[in-house]
Structure formats: C-alpha cells, structure tokens
Amino acid sequence: MGNKFTRNSKKITSIYNEFKDGTLVVDRTYQRKTVWGPKDNIRLIETILLNLIIPEIYLWDFDTDPNSGATITHIVDGQQRINAIFDFIGGKYKLQKKYLTDNVVLEKYSDKFFKDLDDETKKMIWSYEMSIINLDKDFSIEEVRKMFYRLNLTDYNLNDQEKRNSLNSKFGEAAEKLANEEFWEQYKVFSPRDVRRMQDIEYCSSILILAREGIIDQTKSDRLDQIYKEFCEEYEDVYEDVEQVHNAMQLIKEITRNVANGFVTKKIQMYTLFSVMFDFYENKIEITESEIQMFETFAKCYIMFKNEYDLQGEDDKEQKVIEYLKKYKLASSEGVNKLGNRMIRFEVLKKVLLRVDNLEVASFDKIGKKMQAIEMDKEEE
C-alpha cells in the first residue's frame, strides 16, 4: 500500500497569504492554543535568516469553499511556526537582541521589526522554502486527529493536557466549557500562561473527576488520561456532573462573599474548597454567617502561618487551632496531589467550618495576633 502523504515545499509568501486569507487554518478541536513566547518566535526567524532548515509542516486539504472554489487546508502540525512567521511579518514583534544567538544576525538584525529589514533580506524571507508534508485528501478527520496525537505523543514541547486535547474527547469538551466560565477569572485562579498551556482545562477536568468520584490520588496523570479515552465519544453524565460543579461554585461564592483572596486564588486551596462544598451540598449543610466568618478567619491565619513558628496556645482551643494550621500547611507544602494530603486538607477545612472540637473565631484571632507579634519582633531585631 502506498504512502498516504506527499512531500514538497512552499514559499513563505504562499503560506503567509493563505493564512491571511483564511484558506490555511488551525482546527481547534484537536490543536493546542498558541503557546510560543518571544524567545521561541525570534529563534525561528533567526533560523530562517540563516537559511537553515526548520521542521516540516503537516497540511491536510480539508474542504473546498463552494463560493470561491478555494481549498481550505488544515495545519495539522506546525501552527506555532506559521504563527511566528505571520506575526513577525505583520509587525507584532521585533528581533530582540537578548534572544538572538548568532553573531552575524545579532550585528545585522538585532531589535529590528520586519519593516526595518533591507529589501534583499525581506525578499529572502518571502522566498524561503518551507518543507511541507501533504496528507492525502481522502484522510478522515478521525485519522487526522490520530496522526496529530501520534506526532506529538513523544513531543515534550506538548504537555499532557495538550496531548489529551487532540483526542477530541466529550469529557474534554465539558472541561473546556467549564474552564471558560467567569468564575475562574473572578477568583484569579488561572494565569495567562495556564490558559495558553491548557492547564485551566486540565484543572477543570480534575474538578469534574472530583464531582464524579470524590477525592482521588493525582500524583500521576493516569486517571485523567483514562477518563478522556473512556468518555471520548459519549459522556452520558455530563449535565449532572457540570450541575454539581455549578452548585459547588455557588456555595464557594457564598462562603467567600465573592471575594478573591490569597487563599482561594491558589489552585490547591480552591480544589480543597470544592471538595468541601461538594460534601456540604450532598449532605444539605447550609452556609450561614458562622461558616463564612470561620472561613475568613481560617484563610487569614493560614496565609500568615509558617511552619517554623514556635506557637503555644493558652488553652485547648488555641492548641487545636495551631494543630489544624500545622496539619493543613504541611499537607499543602509537598505531595499536594497525593490522596492522603488531599484528604487531610478536606478534613481540616470541613472541621474548621463546622466548628468541630469547639473551635471558635476568637481562638483563631488570638493565634493570628501571636503570629503578628512574632513578625513584629523579627522586624525590630
């Protein structure tokens, strides 16, 4: 059986114009987002200026525009390279000196935009031949997704979530929709880099698993990989699971008074908060002013607390506060995704909110003042 692909080349001018016209596109159903930073982009342009070879681009003729007759081509692999070239020619970045490695390029082109280059150099870039692998037009979309997955299976530039995304899983679709909700932006849980590298989707996948299965060990990504494949084509419980997450979100808004602080903005602590709120909803535990005050006080003390503090309580209640803070802090310091540490954080936070062991806001406040006193003594030394 013959190969289902052919090799040829295309000049950058053709690639640029097709990308600009929308006939060369990225299929977001399996491709990752644009994640290259300035250094990656500039190093690629430097390679082109040196007239050296860059890795092959994989293209697939997906469809024909019925009105114009133009062929719609998918970039199966190589969107980061094409974006880097397109953005440089479009004037979106300059060749920053600190990222260039070749002395000749440094001397001639450092800190220049495309428009600043001499005409001969511009012509050289436009005529640069990019190596292309064209997939057979008879490929199905499923075969193309599979090829993308195989191409990137051992590519360590792609993280695990970006590889999962190429499976086009129904579970992944639900996690992505969840990641796009305003809740996460309100609480500042994800950084721009998290979003670029799909860490927001991976996190929401973990929250969906938490809703479905309860707290599990996630020191490895095995369960995430498994569930993406298990619910690749069908995810029957999607509405029920997402509704559970939404219910927990509402309780989180209540207990935090819709305020983002140094506690809830941390992914680890937000995960713990979700685990407790799932439990509250299942057991019909209402959020009252008492729970809200306990949470605010605990979060404030946790942020201040350091393991090295030599704290002594004046009574059993204060000693219990110190004990809980130490346990929670240790379980948040290392091995945070281990089942044991996740369970410790869940149990401590639930007990604090429900005032188990006769815990009181006043006891936390007293320990908080003692921690402030320790810090003041350090400043005076």
DRENDO-1510 file (C-alpha; in Angstrom, 1 decimal, always signed):
<recs>
REC; n; res; u; v; w
REC; 1; MET; +0.0; +0.0; +0.0 .
REC; 2; GLY; +1.4; +3.4; -1.0 .
REC; 3; ASN; +2.1; +6.3; +1.4 .
REC; 4; LYS; -0.9; +8.4; +2.2 .
REC; 5; PHE; +1.2; +11.6; +2.1 .
REC; 6; THR; +3.5; +13.5; -0.3 .
REC; 7; ARG; +6.4; +15.8; +0.4 .
REC; 8; ASN; +7.0; +19.1; -1.3 .
REC; 9; SER; +7.8; +22.7; -0.3 .
REC; 10; LYS; +6.1; +26.1; -0.2 .
REC; 11; LYS; +7.4; +29.6; -0.1 .
REC; 12; ILE; +6.7; +31.7; +2.9 .
REC; 13; THR; +4.8; +34.2; +0.7 .
REC; 14; SER; +2.3; +31.4; -0.2 .
REC; 15; ILE; +2.0; +30.3; +3.4 .
REC; 16; TYR; +1.5; +33.9; +4.6 .
REC; 17; ASN; -1.2; +34.8; +2.1 .
REC; 18; GLU; -3.1; +31.6; +2.6 .
REC; 19; PHE; -3.1; +32.0; +6.4 .
REC; 20; LYS; -4.1; +35.7; +6.0 .
REC; 21; ASP; -6.9; +34.8; +3.6 .
REC; 22; GLY; -8.3; +32.1; +5.9 .
REC; 23; THR; -7.7; +29.2; +3.5 .
REC; 24; LEU; -4.9; +27.8; +5.7 .
REC; 25; VAL; -6.5; +27.3; +9.2 .
REC; 26; VAL; -6.0; +25.7; +12.6 .
REC; 27; ASP; -8.7; +23.2; +13.7 .
REC; 28; ARG; -9.1; +23.9; +17.4 .
REC; 29; THR; -11.0; +20.7; +18.0 .
REC; 30; TYR; -7.6; +18.9; +18.4 .
REC; 31; GLN; -4.9; +21.6; +18.2 .
REC; 32; ARG; -3.5; +23.3; +21.2 .
REC; 33; LYS; -3.5; +27.1; +21.6 .
REC; 34; THR; -0.7; +29.4; +20.5 .
REC; 35; VAL; +1.9; +29.0; +23.3 .
REC; 36; TRP; +5.2; +30.1; +21.9 .
REC; 37; GLY; +6.7; +33.1; +23.6 .
REC; 38; PRO; +9.0; +35.8; +22.2 .
REC; 39; LYS; +12.2; +33.7; +22.5 .
REC; 40; ASP; +10.7; +30.8; +20.5 .
REC; 41; ASN; +9.4; +33.1; +17.8 .
REC; 42; ILE; +12.7; +35.0; +17.4 .
REC; 43; ARG; +14.8; +31.9; +17.4 .
REC; 44; LEU; +12.7; +30.6; +14.5 .
REC; 45; ILE; +13.1; +33.8; +12.5 .
REC; 46; GLU; +16.8; +33.7; +13.2 .
REC; 47; THR; +16.9; +30.2; +11.7 .
REC; 48; ILE; +15.2; +31.5; +8.6 .
REC; 49; LEU; +17.6; +34.4; +8.3 .
REC; 50; LEU; +20.5; +31.9; +8.5 .
REC; 51; ASN; +18.8; +30.0; +5.7 .
REC; 52; LEU; +18.8; +26.8; +7.8 .
REC; 53; ILE; +16.1; +24.1; +7.8 .
REC; 54; ILE; +13.1; +24.3; +10.1 .
REC; 55; PRO; +10.9; +21.3; +10.9 .
REC; 56; GLU; +8.3; +20.1; +8.4 .
REC; 57; ILE; +4.8; +21.4; +8.4 .
REC; 58; TYR; +1.9; +18.9; +8.1 .
REC; 59; LEU; -1.0; +20.1; +6.0 .
REC; 60; TRP; -4.3; +18.5; +5.0 .
REC; 61; ASP; -6.7; +19.7; +2.3 .
REC; 62; PHE; -9.9; +19.5; +4.4 .
REC; 63; ASP; -12.6; +21.1; +2.1 .
REC; 64; THR; -13.4; +23.4; -0.8 .
REC; 65; ASP; -15.1; +26.7; -0.4 .
REC; 66; PRO; -18.3; +26.3; -2.5 .
REC; 67; ASN; -18.4; +30.0; -3.4 .
REC; 68; SER; -14.8; +30.8; -4.3 .
REC; 69; GLY; -13.5; +27.3; -5.1 .
REC; 70; ALA; -10.6; +27.9; -2.7 .
REC; 71; THR; -9.2; +24.8; -0.9 .
REC; 72; ILE; -9.5; +25.0; +2.9 .
REC; 73; THR; -6.3; +23.5; +4.3 .
REC; 74; HIS; -5.8; +22.4; +7.9 .
REC; 75; ILE; -2.4; +22.9; +9.7 .
REC; 76; VAL; -2.1; +19.5; +11.3 .
REC; 77; ASP; +1.3; +20.2; +12.8 .
REC; 78; GLY; +3.2; +23.5; +12.6 .
REC; 79; GLN; +0.8; +26.2; +13.7 .
REC; 80; GLN; +3.4; +27.6; +16.2 .
REC; 81; ARG; +5.9; +28.1; +13.4 .
REC; 82; ILE; +3.4; +29.6; +11.0 .
REC; 83; ASN; +2.1; +32.0; +13.7 .
REC; 84; ALA; +5.6; +33.1; +14.5 .
REC; 85; ILE; +6.3; +33.9; +10.8 .
REC; 86; PHE; +2.9; +35.6; +10.3 .
REC; 87; ASP; +3.3; +37.8; +13.4 .
REC; 88; PHE; +6.8; +38.8; +12.6 .
REC; 89; ILE; +5.9; +39.9; +9.0 .
REC; 90; GLY; +2.8; +41.6; +10.5 .
REC; 91; GLY; +5.0; +43.7; +12.8 .
REC; 92; LYS; +3.9; +42.2; +16.1 .
REC; 93; TYR; +7.4; +41.8; +17.5 .
REC; 94; LYS; +11.0; +42.7; +16.8 .
REC; 95; LEU; +14.1; +40.6; +16.9 .
REC; 96; GLN; +15.1; +41.3; +20.5 .
REC; 97; LYS; +18.9; +41.2; +21.0 .
REC; 98; LYS; +18.7; +39.1; +24.1 .
REC; 99; TYR; +17.2; +36.2; +22.3 .
REC; 100; LEU; +19.5; +36.1; +19.3 .
REC; 101; THR; +22.4; +33.6; +19.3 .
REC; 102; ASP; +24.2; +34.1; +16.0 .
REC; 103; ASN; +26.8; +36.9; +15.9 .
REC; 104; VAL; +26.0; +37.8; +12.3 .
REC; 105; VAL; +22.3; +38.0; +12.9 .
REC; 106; LEU; +22.9; +40.0; +16.1 .
REC; 107; GLU; +25.0; +42.5; +14.2 .
REC; 108; LYS; +22.7; +43.0; +11.2 .
REC; 109; TYR; +19.2; +42.5; +12.6 .
REC; 110; SER; +19.0; +42.9; +16.4 .
REC; 111; ASP; +16.0; +44.9; +17.6 .
REC; 112; LYS; +14.6; +45.3; +14.1 .
REC; 113; PHE; +11.0; +44.7; +13.0 .
REC; 114; PHE; +10.3; +43.2; +9.6 .
REC; 115; LYS; +9.6; +46.6; +8.2 .
REC; 116; ASP; +13.1; +47.7; +9.2 .
REC; 117; LEU; +14.9; +45.0; +7.2 .
REC; 118; ASP; +16.6; +45.8; +4.0 .
REC; 119; ASP; +14.8; +44.8; +0.8 .
REC; 120; GLU; +17.1; +41.9; +0.0 .
REC; 121; THR; +16.5; +40.3; +3.4 .
REC; 122; LYS; +12.7; +40.8; +3.0 .
REC; 123; LYS; +12.9; +39.1; -0.4 .
REC; 124; MET; +14.9; +36.2; +1.1 .
REC; 125; ILE; +12.3; +35.7; +3.8 .
REC; 126; TRP; +9.4; +35.8; +1.4 .
REC; 127; SER; +11.1; +33.2; -0.9 .
REC; 128; TYR; +12.3; +30.9; +1.9 .
REC; 129; GLU; +11.1; +27.3; +1.1 .
REC; 130; MET; +9.2; +25.6; +3.9 .
REC; 131; SER; +9.2; +21.8; +3.9 .
REC; 132; ILE; +5.7; +20.5; +3.6 .
REC; 133; ILE; +4.1; +17.1; +4.1 .
REC; 134; ASN; +0.6; +17.0; +2.5 .
REC; 135; LEU; -1.7; +14.4; +3.9 .
REC; 136; ASP; -3.9; +12.5; +1.5 .
REC; 137; LYS; -7.2; +14.4; +0.9 .
REC; 138; ASP; -9.1; +11.2; +1.5 .
REC; 139; PHE; -8.0; +11.1; +5.1 .
REC; 140; SER; -10.9; +11.3; +7.5 .
REC; 141; ILE; -10.9; +13.9; +10.3 .
REC; 142; GLU; -10.6; +11.0; +12.8 .
REC; 143; GLU; -7.4; +9.8; +11.0 .
REC; 144; VAL; -6.0; +13.4; +11.1 .
REC; 145; ARG; -6.6; +13.7; +14.8 .
REC; 146; LYS; -5.0; +10.4; +15.4 .
REC; 147; MET; -2.0; +11.5; +13.3 .
REC; 148; PHE; -1.7; +14.7; +15.3 .
REC; 149; TYR; -1.8; +12.7; +18.5 .
REC; 150; ARG; +0.9; +10.3; +17.3 .
REC; 151; LEU; +3.1; +13.1; +16.0 .
REC; 152; ASN; +3.0; +14.7; +19.4 .
REC; 153; LEU; +3.0; +11.6; +21.6 .
REC; 154; THR; +6.7; +11.9; +22.3 .
REC; 155; ASP; +7.0; +15.6; +21.8 .
REC; 156; TYR; +8.0; +17.0; +25.2 .
REC; 157; ASN; +7.1; +20.5; +24.0 .
REC; 158; LEU; +3.5; +19.5; +24.3 .
REC; 159; ASN; +2.3; +18.9; +27.8 .
REC; 160; ASP; +0.0; +16.1; +28.8 .
REC; 161; GLN; -3.2; +18.2; +28.6 .
REC; 162; GLU; -2.4; +19.4; +25.1 .
REC; 163; LYS; -1.9; +15.8; +24.0 .
REC; 164; ARG; -5.3; +14.8; +25.6 .
REC; 165; ASN; -6.9; +17.7; +23.8 .
REC; 166; SER; -6.0; +16.1; +20.5 .
REC; 167; LEU; -8.3; +13.2; +21.3 .
REC; 168; ASN; -11.4; +15.4; +20.8 .
REC; 169; SER; -13.0; +13.8; +23.9 .
REC; 170; LYS; -16.5; +14.6; +25.0 .
REC; 171; PHE; -15.1; +14.8; +28.6 .
REC; 172; GLY; -12.5; +17.3; +27.4 .
REC; 173; GLU; -15.2; +19.4; +25.7 .
REC; 174; ALA; -17.1; +19.6; +29.0 .
REC; 175; ALA; -13.9; +20.6; +30.9 .
REC; 176; GLU; -13.1; +23.2; +28.3 .
REC; 177; LYS; -16.5; +24.8; +28.6 .
REC; 178; LEU; -16.2; +24.8; +32.4 .
REC; 179; ALA; -12.7; +26.5; +32.1 .
REC; 180; ASN; -14.2; +29.3; +30.1 .
REC; 181; GLU; -16.7; +30.3; +32.8 .
REC; 182; GLU; -16.4; +33.7; +34.5 .
REC; 183; PHE; -16.0; +32.0; +38.0 .
REC; 184; TRP; -12.3; +31.3; +37.4 .
REC; 185; GLU; -11.5; +34.8; +36.3 .
REC; 186; GLN; -13.4; +36.3; +39.2 .
REC; 187; TYR; -11.2; +34.3; +41.6 .
REC; 188; LYS; -8.0; +34.7; +39.6 .
REC; 189; VAL; -7.2; +31.0; +39.7 .
REC; 190; PHE; -5.5; +30.8; +36.3 .
REC; 191; SER; -2.6; +32.8; +34.9 .
REC; 192; PRO; -2.4; +33.7; +31.2 .
REC; 193; ARG; +0.3; +31.0; +30.9 .
REC; 194; ASP; -2.1; +28.4; +32.4 .
REC; 195; VAL; -4.6; +29.3; +29.8 .
REC; 196; ARG; -2.1; +29.2; +26.9 .
REC; 197; ARG; -0.9; +25.7; +28.0 .
REC; 198; MET; -4.4; +24.4; +28.7 .
REC; 199; GLN; -3.7; +24.0; +32.4 .
REC; 200; ASP; -7.1; +25.6; +33.1 .
REC; 201; ILE; -8.8; +22.8; +31.2 .
REC; 202; GLU; -6.7; +20.1; +33.0 .
REC; 203; TYR; -7.7; +21.7; +36.3 .
REC; 204; CYS; -11.4; +21.7; +35.4 .
REC; 205; SER; -11.0; +18.1; +34.3 .
REC; 206; SER; -9.8; +17.3; +37.9 .
REC; 207; ILE; -12.8; +19.2; +39.3 .
REC; 208; LEU; -15.2; +17.1; +37.2 .
REC; 209; ILE; -13.5; +13.9; +38.4 .
REC; 210; LEU; -13.8; +15.2; +42.0 .
REC; 211; ALA; -17.6; +15.7; +41.3 .
REC; 212; ARG; -17.9; +12.2; +39.9 .
REC; 213; GLU; -15.6; +10.1; +42.0 .
REC; 214; GLY; -14.7; +12.1; +45.1 .
REC; 215; ILE; -11.1; +12.8; +46.1 .
REC; 216; ILE; -8.5; +10.6; +44.3 .
REC; 217; ASP; -4.8; +10.5; +44.1 .
REC; 218; GLN; -3.5; +12.5; +41.1 .
REC; 219; THR; +0.3; +12.4; +41.6 .
REC; 220; LYS; +0.2; +10.8; +38.1 .
REC; 221; SER; -2.0; +11.7; +35.1 .
REC; 222; ASP; -3.2; +8.1; +34.6 .
REC; 223; ARG; -6.8; +8.7; +35.7 .
REC; 224; LEU; -7.1; +11.8; +33.6 .
REC; 225; ASP; -5.8; +10.0; +30.5 .
REC; 226; GLN; -8.1; +7.1; +31.2 .
REC; 227; ILE; -11.3; +9.2; +31.6 .
REC; 228; TYR; -10.6; +11.2; +28.4 .
REC; 229; LYS; -10.5; +8.0; +26.5 .
REC; 230; GLU; -13.4; +6.4; +28.4 .
REC; 231; PHE; -15.6; +9.3; +27.6 .
REC; 232; CYS; -14.2; +10.1; +24.2 .
REC; 233; GLU; -17.3; +9.6; +22.1 .
REC; 234; GLU; -20.0; +9.8; +24.8 .
REC; 235; TYR; -20.3; +11.4; +28.2 .
REC; 236; GLU; -23.8; +10.5; +29.5 .
REC; 237; ASP; -23.5; +12.1; +32.9 .
REC; 238; VAL; -22.2; +15.5; +31.6 .
REC; 239; TYR; -25.2; +17.5; +32.7 .
REC; 240; GLU; -25.4; +16.0; +36.2 .
REC; 241; ASP; -21.6; +16.4; +36.7 .
REC; 242; VAL; -21.5; +20.0; +35.5 .
REC; 243; GLU; -24.5; +20.9; +37.6 .
REC; 244; GLN; -22.7; +19.6; +40.7 .
REC; 245; VAL; -19.8; +21.8; +39.9 .
REC; 246; HIS; -22.1; +24.8; +39.4 .
REC; 247; ASN; -23.7; +24.0; +42.8 .
REC; 248; ALA; -20.3; +24.0; +44.4 .
REC; 249; MET; -19.4; +27.2; +42.7 .
REC; 250; GLN; -22.4; +28.9; +44.2 .
REC; 251; LEU; -21.6; +27.7; +47.7 .
REC; 252; ILE; -18.0; +28.9; +47.2 .
REC; 253; LYS; -19.3; +32.3; +46.2 .
REC; 254; GLU; -21.4; +32.4; +49.4 .
REC; 255; ILE; -18.7; +31.3; +51.8 .
REC; 256; THR; -16.1; +33.7; +50.3 .
REC; 257; ARG; -18.6; +36.6; +49.9 .
REC; 258; ASN; -17.5; +36.7; +46.2 .
REC; 259; VAL; -14.1; +38.0; +47.3 .
REC; 260; ALA; -10.8; +36.6; +45.9 .
REC; 261; ASN; -8.0; +36.4; +48.5 .
REC; 262; GLY; -4.6; +34.8; +48.8 .
REC; 263; PHE; -6.2; +31.6; +49.8 .
REC; 264; VAL; -8.8; +30.9; +47.1 .
REC; 265; THR; -6.6; +32.1; +44.3 .
REC; 266; LYS; -4.3; +29.1; +44.9 .
REC; 267; LYS; -5.3; +26.0; +42.8 .
REC; 268; ILE; -4.6; +23.7; +45.7 .
REC; 269; GLN; -6.9; +25.5; +48.1 .
REC; 270; MET; -9.6; +26.0; +45.6 .
REC; 271; TYR; -9.6; +22.3; +44.9 .
REC; 272; THR; -10.0; +21.7; +48.7 .
REC; 273; LEU; -12.8; +24.2; +48.8 .
REC; 274; PHE; -14.6; +22.4; +46.0 .
REC; 275; SER; -14.2; +19.1; +47.8 .
REC; 276; VAL; -15.7; +20.5; +51.0 .
REC; 277; MET; -18.5; +22.3; +49.1 .
REC; 278; PHE; -19.4; +19.1; +47.2 .
REC; 279; ASP; -19.7; +17.5; +50.7 .
REC; 280; PHE; -21.8; +20.3; +52.0 .
REC; 281; TYR; -24.2; +20.2; +49.1 .
REC; 282; GLU; -24.6; +16.4; +49.2 .
REC; 283; ASN; -25.3; +16.5; +53.0 .
REC; 284; LYS; -27.5; +19.6; +52.7 .
REC; 285; ILE; -25.3; +21.7; +55.0 .
REC; 286; GLU; -26.2; +25.3; +54.7 .
REC; 287; ILE; -23.7; +28.2; +54.6 .
REC; 288; THR; -24.5; +30.6; +57.4 .
REC; 289; GLU; -22.8; +33.6; +58.8 .
REC; 290; SER; -20.9; +31.4; +61.2 .
REC; 291; GLU; -19.3; +29.3; +58.4 .
REC; 292; ILE; -18.5; +32.5; +56.5 .
REC; 293; GLN; -16.7; +34.0; +59.5 .
REC; 294; MET; -14.8; +30.8; +60.2 .
REC; 295; PHE; -13.6; +30.5; +56.6 .
REC; 296; GLU; -12.5; +34.1; +56.5 .
REC; 297; THR; -10.6; +33.8; +59.8 .
REC; 298; PHE; -9.0; +30.4; +58.9 .
REC; 299; ALA; -7.9; +31.7; +55.5 .
REC; 300; LYS; -6.4; +34.8; +57.0 .
REC; 301; CYS; -4.5; +32.7; +59.6 .
REC; 302; TYR; -3.4; +30.1; +57.1 .
REC; 303; ILE; -1.8; +32.8; +54.9 .
REC; 304; MET; +0.1; +34.2; +57.9 .
REC; 305; PHE; +1.1; +30.8; +59.3 .
REC; 306; LYS; +4.7; +29.5; +58.9 .
REC; 307; ASN; +5.8; +26.0; +60.0 .
REC; 308; GLU; +8.8; +27.4; +61.9 .
REC; 309; TYR; +6.7; +29.5; +64.2 .
REC; 310; ASP; +7.1; +28.5; +67.9 .
REC; 311; LEU; +3.5; +28.9; +68.9 .
REC; 312; GLN; +1.9; +27.9; +72.2 .
REC; 313; GLY; -1.8; +28.1; +72.9 .
REC; 314; GLU; -3.1; +29.4; +76.2 .
REC; 315; ASP; -5.9; +26.7; +76.2 .
REC; 316; ASP; -7.1; +23.6; +74.4 .
REC; 317; LYS; -8.9; +25.6; +71.8 .
REC; 318; GLU; -5.9; +27.6; +70.8 .
REC; 319; GLN; -3.8; +24.4; +70.8 .
REC; 320; LYS; -6.3; +22.8; +68.4 .
REC; 321; VAL; -6.1; +25.9; +66.1 .
REC; 322; ILE; -2.3; +25.5; +66.0 .
REC; 323; GLU; -2.6; +21.8; +65.4 .
REC; 324; TYR; -5.0; +22.3; +62.5 .
REC; 325; LEU; -2.9; +25.1; +60.9 .
REC; 326; LYS; +0.2; +22.9; +61.0 .
REC; 327; LYS; -1.6; +19.9; +59.5 .
REC; 328; TYR; -3.1; +21.9; +56.8 .
REC; 329; LYS; +0.1; +23.7; +56.0 .
REC; 330; LEU; +2.1; +20.5; +55.8 .
REC; 331; ALA; -0.5; +18.9; +53.5 .
REC; 332; SER; -0.2; +22.0; +51.3 .
REC; 333; SER; +3.6; +22.1; +51.1 .
REC; 334; GLU; +4.6; +18.9; +49.2 .
REC; 335; GLY; +2.9; +16.0; +47.5 .
REC; 336; VAL; -0.2; +18.2; +47.3 .
REC; 337; ASN; -2.0; +15.9; +44.8 .
REC; 338; LYS; -1.5; +12.8; +47.0 .
REC; 339; LEU; -4.7; +11.2; +48.2 .
REC; 340; GLY; -3.5; +11.4; +51.8 .
REC; 341; ASN; -2.7; +15.1; +51.7 .
REC; 342; ARG; -5.9; +16.0; +49.8 .
REC; 343; MET; -7.9; +14.1; +52.5 .
REC; 344; ILE; -6.1; +15.9; +55.3 .
REC; 345; ARG; -6.9; +19.3; +53.8 .
REC; 346; PHE; -10.5; +18.3; +53.2 .
REC; 347; GLU; -11.0; +17.0; +56.8 .
REC; 348; VAL; -9.3; +20.0; +58.4 .
REC; 349; LEU; -11.2; +22.6; +56.4 .
REC; 350; LYS; -14.6; +20.8; +57.0 .
REC; 351; LYS; -14.0; +20.5; +60.7 .
REC; 352; VAL; -13.0; +24.2; +60.9 .
REC; 353; LEU; -16.1; +25.4; +59.1 .
REC; 354; LEU; -18.3; +23.2; +61.2 .
REC; 355; ARG; -16.5; +24.3; +64.4 .
REC; 356; VAL; -15.7; +20.7; +65.4 .
REC; 357; ASP; -13.6; +20.5; +68.7 .
REC; 358; ASN; -15.3; +23.6; +69.9 .
REC; 359; LEU; -13.3; +25.8; +67.6 .
REC; 360; GLU; -14.1; +29.5; +67.7 .
REC; 361; VAL; -13.3; +32.5; +65.6 .
REC; 362; ALA; -11.9; +34.1; +68.7 .
REC; 363; SER; -9.3; +31.4; +69.1 .
REC; 364; PHE; -8.1; +31.9; +65.5 .
REC; 365; ASP; -7.9; +35.6; +66.1 .
REC; 366; LYS; -5.7; +35.1; +69.2 .
REC; 367; ILE; -3.3; +32.9; +67.3 .
REC; 368; GLY; -3.3; +35.4; +64.4 .
REC; 369; LYS; -2.3; +38.2; +66.9 .
REC; 370; LYS; +0.5; +36.0; +68.2 .
REC; 371; MET; +1.8; +35.4; +64.7 .
REC; 372; GLN; +1.7; +39.2; +64.0 .
REC; 373; ALA; +3.7; +39.7; +67.2 .
REC; 374; ILE; +6.4; +37.3; +66.1 .
REC; 375; GLU; +6.7; +39.1; +62.8 .
REC; 376; MET; +7.0; +42.5; +64.6 .
REC; 377; ASP; +9.7; +41.1; +66.8 .
REC; 378; LYS; +11.6; +40.0; +63.7 .
REC; 379; GLU; +11.4; +43.4; +62.2 .
REC; 380; GLU; +12.8; +45.0; +65.4 .
REC; 381; GLU; +15.8; +42.7; +65.5 .
</recs>
